[in-house]
Amino acid sequence: MAAPVALRGEDLLPTLLSEFHTSPTLLAFSLNSVTAKELLRSWQEITARWTEGLLTPVLHQRLALTDAEHALELLERGTPFGKVVLLPR
């Protein structure tokens, strides 16, 4: 298989960013990019949706607190898709 061709002298960042919001594999968000007012409004919207039962967290697995070591192993391997929850009892 041939190695990817590097384009010399061309700044690839504008090309990548032109498709930034349409790519399902390239997503980034910085709290520095929103004002405090926008952040507060977003937080209020999220908490309202949570209160109304409109948000459902993605849960990978529930484990007993005594299985914390296994939970850490899962996280280290990067296998969970969703939250790993430790139950105190």
Secondary structure by P-SEA (a helix, b strand, c coil): cccccccccccccccccccccccccbbbbbcccccaaaaaaaaaaaaaaaaaccccccccccccccaaaaaaaaaaacccccccccccc
